[in-house]
Amino acid sequence: MSGGGVTEDGDVGFQIAPMVDVVFVLLLFFMASAGSQVLELELNISLPSGRTASAVGGVPTTPIIIDIMPDNQVQMNNKVYDSPSSKELPELKTWLKETIAKFGDKDPVIIRPDPQTKHDRVMDVLNAASAAGVTKLSFG
């Protein structure tokens, strides 16, 4: 029997050197991945309180949803406002002003354009909402 770790029947004995190499590679991997983790303490996020509107003392908001059709018609609650060719949208602007005057601007306005709607018409609705004094606006 020679000192090379091979037995008489041809088996190679347990080699410790490759196992040490694997352990060092795993150690290196875990050290590198631990250094790239972002600590949660570094993230500045303001989470909502979880209180309901009744606990806060207010009434839950009801969004005002404005739909813009592909044929340039602007409607809310299945009622069409102004003609498709009107760029100023006076009926929509008047309705929004009256609503804000009556209930305040706590209700958000959501604009839902059809995918086929031209961007010019979306800009017309945005301009009318801005002229009416809408401060909470988003797209749906």
C-alpha positions as CSV (number, residue, x, y, z in Angstrom):
1,M,0.0,0.0,0.0
2,S,1.4,3.3,-1.0
3,G,0.9,6.7,0.7
4,G,-1.3,8.2,-2.1
5,G,-4.6,7.3,-0.5
6,V,-5.5,4.5,-2.9
7,T,-6.3,1.1,-1.3
8,E,-5.4,-2.2,-2.8
9,D,-8.8,-2.7,-4.3
10,G,-8.6,0.6,-6.3
11,D,-10.8,2.8,-4.0
12,V,-9.7,6.4,-3.4
13,G,-9.9,7.2,0.2
14,F,-11.8,10.2,1.6
15,Q,-10.1,13.4,0.4
16,I,-10.3,16.3,2.9
17,A,-8.7,19.0,0.6
18,P,-11.7,19.3,-1.8
19,M,-14.1,19.5,1.1
20,V,-12.1,22.4,2.6
21,D,-12.2,24.1,-0.8
22,V,-16.0,23.8,-0.9
23,V,-16.4,25.2,2.6
24,F,-14.2,28.2,1.7
25,V,-16.3,28.9,-1.4
26,L,-19.5,28.7,0.6
27,L,-18.1,30.9,3.3
28,L,-17.0,33.5,0.6
29,F,-20.5,33.3,-1.0
30,F,-22.3,33.9,2.2
31,M,-20.0,36.7,3.2
32,A,-20.5,38.5,-0.1
33,S,-24.3,38.1,-0.1
34,A,-24.6,39.3,3.5
35,G,-22.7,42.5,2.7
36,S,-25.1,43.4,-0.1
37,Q,-28.3,43.3,2.0
38,V,-30.1,46.6,2.7
39,L,-31.0,47.2,6.3
40,E,-34.6,48.0,6.9
41,L,-33.5,50.9,9.2
42,E,-32.1,52.7,6.1
43,L,-35.5,52.8,4.3
44,N,-37.6,55.9,5.1
45,I,-41.2,54.8,4.5
46,S,-44.3,56.3,6.0
47,L,-46.8,53.6,6.5
48,P,-50.5,54.3,6.9
49,S,-51.8,54.2,10.4
50,G,-54.5,51.5,9.9
51,R,-57.2,53.7,11.5
52,T,-60.5,53.7,9.7
53,A,-62.2,56.9,8.5
54,S,-64.7,56.6,11.4
55,A,-61.9,56.4,13.9
56,V,-60.3,59.5,12.4
57,G,-63.6,61.3,12.6
58,G,-64.1,61.8,8.8
59,V,-66.3,60.3,6.2
60,P,-64.7,57.9,3.7
61,T,-64.0,59.6,0.4
62,T,-65.9,58.7,-2.7
63,P,-63.9,59.1,-5.9
64,I,-65.2,61.0,-8.9
65,I,-64.5,58.9,-11.9
66,I,-64.4,60.5,-15.3
67,D,-64.4,58.2,-18.3
68,I,-63.0,59.3,-21.7
69,M,-64.3,57.3,-24.6
70,P,-62.4,56.7,-27.9
71,D,-64.9,59.0,-29.7
72,N,-63.8,61.9,-27.4
73,Q,-66.9,61.8,-25.3
74,V,-66.4,62.6,-21.6
75,Q,-68.8,61.0,-19.1
76,M,-69.4,60.5,-15.4
77,N,-72.1,58.1,-14.1
78,N,-73.2,57.4,-17.7
79,K,-74.0,61.1,-18.3
80,V,-72.1,62.7,-21.2
81,Y,-70.6,66.1,-20.5
82,D,-70.0,68.6,-23.4
83,S,-69.6,67.7,-27.1
84,P,-66.7,65.5,-28.3
85,S,-65.4,68.6,-30.2
86,S,-65.4,70.9,-27.2
87,K,-61.8,71.6,-26.0
88,E,-62.8,73.8,-23.0
89,L,-65.3,71.3,-21.5
90,P,-67.5,74.0,-19.8
91,E,-70.1,71.6,-18.5
92,L,-67.5,69.3,-16.9
93,K,-65.6,72.3,-15.4
94,T,-68.8,73.8,-14.0
95,W,-69.9,70.5,-12.4
96,L,-66.5,70.0,-10.9
97,K,-66.4,73.6,-9.5
98,E,-69.9,73.1,-7.9
99,T,-68.9,69.8,-6.4
100,I,-65.7,71.2,-4.9
101,A,-67.7,74.2,-3.6
102,K,-70.3,72.0,-2.0
103,F,-68.2,69.1,-0.6
104,G,-64.7,70.4,-0.6
105,D,-61.8,68.9,-2.5
106,K,-61.4,65.8,-0.3
107,D,-62.8,63.4,-3.0
108,P,-60.2,62.3,-5.5
109,V,-60.9,62.6,-9.2
110,I,-59.9,59.5,-11.2
111,I,-59.6,59.9,-15.0
112,R,-60.1,56.6,-16.9
113,P,-59.2,57.1,-20.6
114,D,-60.0,54.3,-23.0
115,P,-56.8,52.8,-24.5
116,Q,-57.9,54.2,-27.9
117,T,-58.4,57.8,-26.6
118,K,-56.1,60.4,-28.0
119,H,-53.8,62.2,-25.7
120,D,-55.2,65.6,-26.7
121,R,-58.5,64.7,-25.1
122,V,-56.9,63.6,-21.9
123,M,-55.1,66.9,-21.8
124,D,-58.4,68.7,-22.3
125,V,-59.9,66.9,-19.3
126,L,-56.8,67.6,-17.2
127,N,-57.0,71.3,-18.1
128,A,-60.7,71.4,-17.2
129,A,-60.0,69.7,-13.8
130,S,-57.2,72.1,-13.1
131,A,-59.3,75.1,-13.9
132,A,-62.1,73.8,-11.6
133,G,-59.6,73.6,-8.7
134,V,-59.2,69.8,-8.5
135,T,-56.1,69.0,-6.3
136,K,-56.4,65.2,-5.9
137,L,-56.2,63.6,-9.3
138,S,-55.0,60.3,-10.6
139,F,-55.5,57.9,-13.5
140,G,-57.3,54.6,-13.3
